[in-house]
Amino acid sequence: MSTDRTSPSASDQPLDRAYDTALLDLDGVVYAGGDAIDHAVESLVAARGHGMRLAYVTNNAARTPDTVAAHLTRLGVPAEASEVITSAQAVARLIAEEVPAGSKVLAVGGEGLFVALRERGLEPVESAADGPVAAVQGYGPELRWSQLAEMAYAVNAGVPWFASNTDLTIPSARGIAPGNGAAVEAVRIATGGTPRVAGKPLPPMHRESVIRSGARRPLVVGDRLDTDIEGAHAGGVDSLLVLTGVTTAEALVAARPEHRPTYVARDLRGLLAPHPEVVRDGSRARCGGWTASASGGSLTLSGEGDPVDALRALCSAGWAEPGSDPAKALASLDL
């Protein structure tokens, strides 16, 4: 994997043949607000049929792997709990490596966090007065202010602080909502502390994913530059960004080096297809029937064909000339 990527990469093979395991984000990739994203189900069924292993890797610590697997199965993607990897599992392993078995851990979050802690032989408690030796936060849709207060009491008393992840937002059927990172920030303000974080893009989550999936040639598939793609970059593995969640085309063209995916696709159909080459010629980049150029602080685009090929060309031109404004070029594309 290149660490100084200046263009999306090409693949002569469909990605589901080139990689043995897809490490798939869920929110914004497979579903949004509980409903399947267009083309996701049939693409995953086809990829599995071609021999690709599927592992579902989510920073959302609220639900248990059993619940997530049941949800995926209802959507039409048969899944086992063992194929679901959560940031709750990653942070529980991190804590278990630091404290004795059977230790009490103050836990604020959803059922998924409590189950993951018990899986590691730890005892979740709900009050700083219960004598916890660690404190951990994970996303929970029913979060109460009093729970944040308990976390602040523990952290201010010197209890080691952990967080499943620090995503500030989470996609939902109604739009973008506050994520676990917003709740972590509230405790940080009250304590001045900094938690140890397990979730994407940090190494504990990638380690958990590889351990549980057994991947030898994994492909990270996600919708977020600052978690999925940065996590793949940190782990030294290739990545596919899909445009079905948080990341906009404009943000992708402006991406920093550690946020640049190996491949780009409109949706999960990108797993089933080869990816075309982007050819650079000075300040110009060509992909498919499109040519993108950087000049005078802005990007221009000419040609016709698949709009995603145009985006690939714009990424190449924009990544080579950081700061170039892509707004005008992107306005003509159906993305």
C-alpha positions in Angstrom: 0.0 0.0 0.0 1.3 3.4 -0.9 1.6 5.9 1.9 2.0 8.9 -0.4 -0.9 8.3 -2.7 -1.5 10.8 -5.5 -4.1 8.9 -7.5 -6.8 6.2 -6.8 -5.4 2.8 -7.8 -6.4 0.5 -10.6 -7.3 -3.2 -10.3 -7.5 -5.5 -13.3 -9.5 -7.9 -11.2 -12.8 -7.3 -9.4 -12.0 -6.4 -5.8 -13.8 -9.4 -4.5 -11.3 -11.6 -6.3 -8.2 -9.5 -5.5 -8.8 -9.5 -1.7 -9.7 -12.4 0.6 -11.7 -10.5 3.2 -13.7 -7.3 3.1 -13.6 -5.5 6.5 -16.9 -3.6 6.0 -18.1 -0.6 8.0 -21.9 -0.8 8.6 -23.4 2.7 9.1 -23.3 4.5 5.8 -22.0 1.5 3.9 -24.4 -1.4 4.4 -27.3 0.4 6.0 -28.4 3.8 7.2 -30.9 4.1 10.0 -31.6 0.3 9.9 -32.5 0.2 6.2 -30.2 -1.3 3.6 -28.4 1.1 1.3 -29.2 0.7 -2.4 -27.3 -2.2 -4.0 -25.6 -3.2 -0.7 -27.4 -6.5 -0.2 -27.1 -7.9 -3.7 -23.4 -6.8 -3.9 -22.5 -8.5 -0.6 -24.3 -11.7 -1.5 -22.5 -11.8 -4.8 -19.1 -11.1 -3.2 -19.6 -13.9 -0.7 -20.6 -16.2 -3.6 -17.3 -15.4 -5.3 -15.4 -16.6 -2.3 -14.8 -13.3 -0.5 -15.1 -13.4 3.3 -17.2 -10.7 4.8 -16.5 -9.1 8.2 -18.6 -6.3 9.6 -16.4 -3.8 11.5 -18.2 -1.0 13.3 -17.3 1.8 15.6 -20.8 1.7 17.0 -20.5 -0.1 20.4 -24.2 0.0 21.3 -25.4 -3.3 19.8 -24.2 -6.9 20.4 -22.7 -8.9 17.5 -25.8 -11.2 17.8 -28.1 -8.3 17.3 -26.1 -6.9 14.4 -25.9 -10.3 12.7 -29.7 -10.8 13.0 -30.2 -7.3 11.5 -28.0 -8.1 8.5 -29.8 -11.4 8.0 -33.2 -9.7 8.0 -31.9 -7.3 5.3 -30.9 -10.3 3.2 -27.2 -10.7 4.0 -26.9 -13.9 6.1 -24.4 -13.2 8.8 -23.0 -14.9 11.9 -22.2 -13.1 15.2 -18.6 -14.2 14.7 -18.5 -12.1 11.5 -19.3 -8.9 13.4 -16.5 -6.9 15.1 -17.3 -3.9 17.2 -15.3 -1.2 18.9 -16.8 -2.5 22.2 -14.9 -5.7 21.6 -11.7 -3.8 20.8 -11.9 -1.6 23.9 -12.8 -4.6 26.1 -9.7 -6.4 25.0 -7.6 -3.3 25.6 -9.0 -3.0 29.2 -8.6 -6.7 29.9 -4.9 -6.5 29.0 -4.5 -3.7 31.7 -6.5 -4.9 34.7 -6.9 -8.2 36.6 -9.7 -10.7 35.6 -12.9 -10.0 37.4 -12.2 -6.3 37.8 -15.0 -3.8 38.1 -15.3 -1.4 35.2 -17.6 1.6 35.1 -19.4 1.4 31.8 -21.5 4.0 30.0 -23.0 2.8 26.8 -25.3 0.3 25.2 -25.8 -3.5 25.6 -22.9 -4.2 23.2 -20.4 -2.7 25.6 -21.6 -4.6 28.6 -21.6 -7.9 26.7 -18.1 -7.3 25.4 -16.7 -6.5 28.9 -18.3 -9.7 30.3 -16.8 -11.7 27.4 -13.4 -10.6 28.7 -14.1 -11.6 32.3 -14.8 -8.0 33.5 -17.7 -6.8 35.7 -19.5 -3.7 34.4 -20.8 -1.3 37.1 -22.8 1.8 36.7 -21.5 4.1 39.5 -18.2 5.6 40.3 -19.0 4.7 44.0 -18.8 0.9 43.1 -15.0 0.9 43.2 -14.2 0.5 39.4 -10.5 0.1 38.4 -11.3 1.4 34.9 -14.0 3.5 33.2 -15.2 3.2 29.6 -17.6 5.0 27.3 -19.4 3.6 24.3 -22.3 4.9 22.2 -25.7 4.3 23.6 -28.9 5.9 22.2 -30.5 6.2 25.6 -27.6 8.0 27.2 -28.5 10.0 30.3 -26.7 13.1 31.7 -26.3 11.4 35.1 -24.2 8.7 33.4 -21.8 11.3 32.1 -21.6 12.7 35.6 -20.6 9.2 37.0 -17.9 9.0 34.3 -16.6 12.4 35.3 -16.5 11.5 39.0 -14.5 8.4 38.2 -12.0 10.1 35.9 -11.5 13.0 38.3 -10.7 10.4 41.0 -7.9 9.1 38.8 -9.6 6.0 37.4 -8.1 5.1 34.0 -10.4 6.2 31.2 -11.2 4.4 28.0 -13.5 5.0 25.0 -14.7 2.6 22.4 -14.4 5.4 19.7 -14.5 9.1 19.4 -16.7 9.6 16.2 -18.4 12.9 16.8 -21.3 12.0 14.5 -23.3 8.9 13.5 -25.5 8.6 10.4 -29.2 7.8 11.0 -32.3 7.6 8.8 -33.2 11.2 9.7 -29.7 12.6 9.1 -26.5 13.0 11.0 -26.7 12.7 14.9 -24.2 13.1 17.7 -21.9 10.1 18.1 -19.9 8.8 21.0 -17.2 11.4 20.5 -19.7 14.1 21.5 -20.3 12.4 24.8 -16.6 11.8 25.4 -16.0 15.5 24.7 -18.5 16.4 27.5 -16.5 14.3 30.0 -13.2 15.7 28.7 -14.4 19.2 29.4 -15.5 18.2 32.9 -12.2 16.5 33.7 -9.4 17.7 31.5 -8.6 14.1 30.8 -7.9 12.2 27.7 -9.2 8.6 27.2 -7.4 5.7 25.6 -9.4 5.0 22.4 -9.8 1.6 20.7 -12.0 2.3 17.7 -11.1 3.2 14.1 -8.8 4.7 13.0 -6.6 3.5 15.8 -4.6 0.2 15.9 -6.6 -1.7 18.5 -9.6 -1.8 16.2 -7.6 -3.0 13.3 -5.9 -5.6 15.4 -9.3 -6.9 16.7 -10.6 -7.1 13.1 -7.6 -9.1 11.9 -7.7 -11.4 14.9 -11.4 -12.2 14.6 -11.7 -12.4 10.8 -8.4 -14.2 10.1 -7.9 -11.9 7.1 -4.6 -12.4 5.2 -5.3 -9.8 2.4 -8.0 -7.6 3.8 -9.7 -4.7 2.1 -11.2 -2.0 4.4 -14.5 -0.7 3.0 -16.0 2.4 4.5 -17.7 5.8 4.0 -15.6 7.9 6.4 -12.2 9.4 5.6 -11.3 10.0 9.3 -12.1 6.6 10.6 -12.3 3.9 7.9 -9.7 5.2 5.5 -7.3 6.6 8.1 -7.6 3.3 9.9 -6.7 1.4 6.8 -3.8 3.7 6.2 -2.6 3.2 9.8 -2.9 -0.5 9.4 -1.0 -0.6 6.1 -3.9 -2.2 4.2 -5.8 -1.1 1.1 -9.2 0.6 1.2 -12.4 1.2 -0.8 -14.4 4.4 -0.1 -18.1 4.3 -1.0 -20.1 7.5 -1.5 -23.2 6.3 0.4 -22.5 7.8 3.8 -20.7 10.8 5.3 -18.0 11.6 2.8 -18.8 14.0 0.0 -17.0 14.1 -3.4 -15.6 17.6 -2.5 -14.1 16.3 0.8 -12.6 13.3 -1.0 -10.9 15.5 -3.6 -9.5 17.7 -0.8 -8.4 14.7 1.3 -5.1 14.7 3.2 -2.6 11.9 2.4 -3.7 9.6 5.3 -7.4 10.0 4.2 -6.9 9.0 0.6 -8.5 5.6 -0.3 -6.9 3.0 -2.6 -10.2 2.8 -4.5 -13.3 4.8 -5.0 -16.8 3.7 -5.9 -20.4 5.0 -5.8 -21.6 2.1 -3.6 -20.8 -1.5 -2.8 -21.1 -2.6 -6.4 -17.5 -1.4 -6.5 -16.5 -4.7 -4.8 -17.7 -6.6 -7.9 -15.8 -4.7 -10.6 -12.3 -3.9 -11.8 -11.2 -0.4 -11.2 -9.8 1.7 -14.1 -6.4 3.3 -14.2 -5.9 7.0 -13.7 -3.2 8.3 -16.0 -1.3 11.4 -15.0 0.3 13.8 -17.5 1.8 16.8 -15.7 -1.1 18.8 -14.1 -3.7 16.7 -16.0 -5.2 13.3 -15.0 -7.3 11.0 -17.2 -9.7 8.3 -16.2 -12.2 6.7 -18.6 -13.5 9.4 -20.8 -12.6 12.3 -18.5 -9.7 14.6 -18.1 -9.2 16.8 -15.0 -6.7 19.6 -14.7 -5.4 21.8 -11.9 -4.7 25.4 -12.8 -4.8 28.7 -11.0 -6.0 27.2 -7.7 -9.0 25.4 -9.2 -9.9 22.2 -10.9 -11.4 21.8 -14.3 -13.1 18.8 -15.9 -13.9 17.8 -19.5 -15.2 14.7 -21.1 -18.0 12.2 -20.7 -18.8 8.8 -19.2 -19.1 7.4 -15.8 -19.2 10.2 -13.2 -17.1 8.1 -10.8 -14.3 8.0 -13.4 -14.5 11.8 -13.4 -14.2 11.8 -9.6 -11.2 9.6 -9.8 -9.5 12.0 -12.3 -10.4 14.9 -10.1 -8.9 13.2 -7.0 -5.6 12.6 -8.9 -5.4 16.2 -10.0 -6.5 17.5 -6.6 -4.2 15.3 -4.5 -1.3 16.4 -6.6 -2.2 20.1 -6.2 -3.6 20.4 -2.7 -5.8 23.4 -2.1 -7.3 23.4 -5.7 -11.0 24.2 -5.5 -13.1 21.3 -7.1 -16.5 22.9 -6.6 -17.1 24.1 -10.2 -15.9 20.8 -11.7 -18.0 18.7 -9.3 -21.2 20.7 -9.9 -21.7 19.1 -13.3 -21.5 15.6 -12.0 -24.3 13.3 -10.7 -22.7 12.2 -7.5 
